[in-house]
């Protein structure tokens, strides 16, 4: 009934897994309540599973805090043929919008200008950047999915972003972790976990309403966004009884893209700005490279990244160190498989701990320290590292990886081209520890001063 509850600290489950790895090795079973889960720990075990046995480990496992709500319908939580169809459709749609009349890069550049304007309004005074960063990042995915951006003062939009933010923190809080272990009991108990489902329902209602608006004004010859493309695909397959393109699947897929496309990148940027204030000498070197390669008179472009090895290394290190989804989404075995001498039965849940790769001492010289040198060679050129997998790896790698990489580069360089980031506190007093750490690493709250350059 309790499983390994007494061996796990719900307040710091990642540390509990590390202790079990030290005792049992990189592949071990834990029982999260009555549910049996196999944990994969470290680069070698995770690469062997998700790359060398990609098909067998490509199922989506259970995530109790969302399972009852999504019912396996969205792109992130679907399995089998449904997942294959939705993923292929989503990747091709994102690619088409990337090369269409309004490339994604142009959308990000435009949104970065709105963000710069908001930073200018602060006049160098301290402010909390959380919601500005959520707004700007969310507006990029909104322009792709809903065909429009929202004003930063839009109360309904801000309320939705607040709910997304709180759900990421709530899933990682003690009550969220207990719900993962004992959903059949926790669903009947009062507590903060109940708010997770209320928030999801409000996001669902917002998405459903946007789809109605699109449907009423749809021009099949001129799709404006992801929703239009999905509606057109639904019509094409309306006579196919095995089609996976229907209204509920669309709502959940849009919800998946909206939530994931908002919170992960904005959290990474929040970690990034905090780190750059903590290490002003690193910030100064990035600014110098921006001035040398881009200058002050034009917007940064994605193609600039290839000529900016230090900035590229800093962004990679921010993603590695920030480690925003340390537990990954759970996987499941698609068929019974022999793995490292163990028999893993079909349907078994697998948690490949991304944090154990990003902080693997065999792959990074000083994994607990922020060091751009992890991604630089002796000549100061950018150096790839196979253990860099913040988007996961294998068949379930994040569908929005390309979009996220573009956003991180364009936002970071646009801000540092125009502002020096300073903290009201002394750099040595800044704490980089996450506010909450389990399913997600949630950045701590802090104040930022954007001093015009």
N, C-alpha and C positions, 0 to 999 in steps of 0.2 A: 504493500500500500504506500509506504513512505519512499520506497526506492532508496536512492543514495542521498536523500535530503540531509541526513546527519553528516555526510562527508562534504556537502556543498554549502558555501556561504552565499545566500541569495543576494547579499549586498555586494559581493565581489566574486561572481561565479567564474570569471576568467582566471583569477588567481587560484581558485579551487581546481580548475582543469589543469593548470600548470603543475600543481602539486601531484595530481594523479598521473600526469605524463612522467614526472620525475620518478614515480614509483613503478609504473606499469609500461612505459614506453610510448611510442608515437601513435599506436592504434589501441584503443581501449573502450570498453563498454561502460556506460553509466545508465542508471535508471532515473529519469526525471519523473518522479512519482512512479506510477506503474509502467510508464512508457520507456521501452528500451531504445537507447540511442548509441551509435558508435561515434566516438570522437576521433578525428584525424588531426594530428598535431605536427607542425613543422613542414618545411618546404618539400622535402623528399617524399613524405607520405602523401601529401596533398597533390603534388604533381603526378605521382604514380597513379593516384585514384582518378583525378579529374581530367588528365590528359591521356595517360596510357590506357586507362579503362573508361574513356569518356562516355561511351554509350551506356555502360552498366550503371554509372553513377549519375546519370542525367535526369533522374526523376526529381520531382519537387516533394520535399518532406512536409511534415505537419508544423504549422505555426499557430498554436491554439488561439492567440490573441486576434488573429484575423480569419482563421479557417471557416468558422461558422458564417462569417459575414460574406467572404468572397466565394465560398463554395466551389473552389477550383476553377473559376471562370476567367480571371484576368490573365494577361500574358505572364506575369511573375509567378502565378500560383497554379497555372494549368499543367496538365500532364498529357503524355501520349500524343495522339494525332492532333488534338485541340491545340496543345502547346506548339507543335511544329508549324501548324497553319498560321497561328497568331504571330509567332515570332518571325516567320518568313515575311508575312504581310507587313508587320511593323518595321522591320529592318529596311524593306524595299521602299516603304512610304517615307521613312526618315531620309533615306538616300535621295529620293525624288525631290523632297523639299530642300535638301541640301544643294541640289543642282538646278532648282526651278527658277521661277521669275524672281523670287526673293530669297537668295541663299541664306542658310542658317547663320553663317558668319556675319552677314549684314544685319540680321536681327539682333545678334548679340552686341555688335558694335553700337547699334542704335540704343539698345537698353543700357549699355555702359554709359552713354551720354546722359541719360536720365539720372543714373546713379551719381555721376559726377556733380550734377546740378544739386542733388540732395546733400551731398557732402559739402558743397560750397555754402549752402544755406546755414550750416552749423558755425561758420565764421571762426573755425579753429577751437570752438568750445567742446568740452567732453560730451560724448553721446554714446548710447548703446547701439551698435551697428546691426543687432540681430535681425530686426524686421526689415530694415532697408535691404539687407543682403537677401533675405527670404523673398522680398518683393521683386527685386531685380532678376534673380535667378528663376523664380516662378514665372515671371512674365515671358521669359524665353520659351519655356515649355508651353505656356498658355498660347503664345502666338502660333506655335506649331500645331497644338492639339485643338484649341478653340478658335484660332484665326484672329485673335485680338489680345492686346495687353490691357492691364488695369491700372488705374491711377493709384499712386502710392498712398493717397488719403482715402481710397474707397473702403468704407467700413466693413462691407460684406467680404471683400477680398482679404482685408487684414484679419478678420475673424476666422476665415478659413485657414490662413497661414498659421494663426495662433493654435488652431486645433491640430494641424499637422505637426507643429513643433512640440506640442504637449503629448501627442501620441508617441512620437519617437522617444521622448523622455519617459513616458508612462510604461512603454513596453520594456524599458530597461530598469525601471524601479523595482523594488522588492515585490510589490503587489503584482506587477506584470510578470515577473519571473515565477512567482508562486502560481499564477494562473496557467503558465506554460506547463507546470508540473502537475497541477491538480484541477484541470478545467471542469471536470464533472462535479467537483465540490464547490469551487470558487464561483461558478456561474450562479449559485444560489445565495452567495454571501454578499452583503453590501461592502463597499469599499471603492477606492479610487480607480480600480480596474474597470468599473462599470462605465466610467467616463470615456474610456477608449471606444466603446461601441456607439455611444451617443455621438461622439465626434465623427466617427466613420460614416454614420448615417447622414449627418449634415453635409459631409463632403460628397457622398453619394447623391443626395438630393440636388446639390449644386450642379454636378456633372449631368444628371438626368435632365435638368432644366436647360442646360446649354445644348444638349442633343436635340431637344424639342425645337429650340430656336433655329438650329442649323437645318433641321428637317423641313421646316416651314419655308425656308428660303434657298433650298438646295438647287444648284444648277449642275447636273451631272457632267456637263462638258467643261466646267471650270471649278474643280474642287479647290476650296480655300484652305483646308486644314485636314488633320488626321480624321476628324469626325466625318467630314464629307466623304473622304476616301473609304471609310468603313461603311457608310450608308450606301455608297455606290456598289461596294463589294457585296453587301447584303442583298441588294436588288439583283445583281448578277447571279447569285447563288440561291435565289428564293425558291427555285424548283428542285434544289439538291437536298434530299432528306438527311444527308450526312454532313451538311454544311455546319461549320462552327461559327459562322457569322450571323449572330442575332443580337437583339437589343441588350440583353443582360450581359453577354460577353463583351459587347462594346462598352457599356458603362464601366464594367470592372477593369477593362484594359486601359481606358482613359484615366480612371481613378489611379491605377498603378503608375502610369506615366506621370500624372500630375503630382502625386505624392513623392515618388522616388526622384523625379526631376527637380523637385523643389528643395527637399531637405538635405540630401547628401552633398550637393555642390555648395549650398549656402553654409552648411556646417564646416566643410573643408575650408572655405574662405574665412570663416570666423576663426578657425584654428590658425590659418595662415597669417592673418593680420595680427593676432596675439603674439605669434612666434616672431614676426618681424619687429614688433615693438620690444620684445624681450631681447632680441639680438640686433641692435641698430647697425652694427658693422656689416651684417649680412644684408640688411635692407639697403645700406649705402652702396654695396657692390652691385646689387640688382639695378638700382637707380642709375648707376654709372653705365651699365650695359644697355639699359633702355636709351639713355642719352646718346650713346655711341652708335647704336644700330638704328633706332627709330627716330630719335630727336624729339623736339617739342612741338613740331608743326603739323604732324599728321597722326591719325589714329593707328594704334597697333593693328597688325594683320597676322593671321595664323602663320603665314609663310615666314614671318620674322623669327619664329621660334627656332628654326634650324640654324640661325646665326647667333643664337643667344644661349650658349651652353650652360652658363652659370645660372641664369634665370630658370632654364629648363630643369636643372638639377635641384634648385630650391623648390620648385613646384612639386617635383617628384617626392622630395623629402618631406614636404608639408603633407602630402597624401599618405606617405608611409608612416610618418610620426603621428599624424592626426588619427589615422586608422578608424574611420568613422563607422564602419559596419564590422566590428571585430569578429562576430560570431558567424558572419555570412548568413544567407538564407539557407535553411536546412535542405539537404538533398535526400533522395531515396533511391534504393536499388531498383532498377528496372527488370533485373532478373537475378537469380541466385548465382553468386560469383565467388570464386576462390581468390582471396586477396591476402598476401603476406602470411599464408598458412592458416587463415581463418575462412570459414564458410559464412558469407554474408547473404542471408536469404532475401528473396524478392520482397520489396516493400519496406525493408528495414530502413529506418531513418538514420541519416549520416550528417554530422556537423563538421565540415572542414573549417577549422578555426583560422580565418584569414590573419588574425592578429599574430598567430604563431609563425606565420610565414614572414609578415612584415617586420617582425621583431626577432627573427631567427638569427642567433649569433653566428651560425655557420655561413650565413649569407651577407650579413652586415656587421662591420667591424665593431661598432659600438651601438647596438640597436636601441638602447634606452636614451641615447643622446641625439639631439637634433644636429645633423651634420650633412650639409649638401655634398661633402666629399664622398658620400656613399654612391653618388652618381657621376663622379668626375674621375678621369684618368690622370696620370702624372703630368700630362701636357695641358690640363685644364679643359679638355674636351669632354662632351657628354658621354657617359658610359652606361650602357643598358645593364640591368640586373634582372635575371630570370625570376627572382623571388619578388619582384614588384608586381603584386596582383591585387590592388585595392578594389578592382572591378570583378574579382574572382577570376576563374580561368576555365577553359573547357567549353562544353556545349551550353552551359548556363551562364556564361560570361554576360555581364550587364549589357543590355541592348543599347543603352545610351552612352556607352563609353566614349565614342567619338565626340558626341555633343558635350559631355562633361569636360573632356580634355580641352576643347576649344574655349569653353566658358572660363575655366580656371586661368588659362593663359591670357585671354583678352581682358578679363576683369582685373586681374592682378597688375598687368602692365599698364592698363588705362589709369588705375588709381595711383600707382607709383610714378607715373609720368607727370601727374598733376599735383600730388600731395606727398608730404612727409608724414608718416604715421607715428604718433607719439602717445604715450600713456601718461595720465596724470600722476601715476605712481612711478617710482624708480624702476628701471628695467629689471634689476635683480630681485625686486619684490613681486614681480608677476609670476603667477602660478599657472603652469601649463596643464595641470592635471584635469581630466574631464570632470564635469559636475556629476555625471552619471556614467557608469561603464558596465555594460553587459551586452544586450543585443546591439545597442548603439553606444558609441562614445560621444556624449553630448558636451560641446565646448562650455567652459565656465562663462558666466556673465562677466563682462568687463566694460570699461569706458575707453573710448578712443578719441584722440584729437587729430583731425585731418588738417594739417598746416599747409596752406597753398605754397607751392614752390615758386 
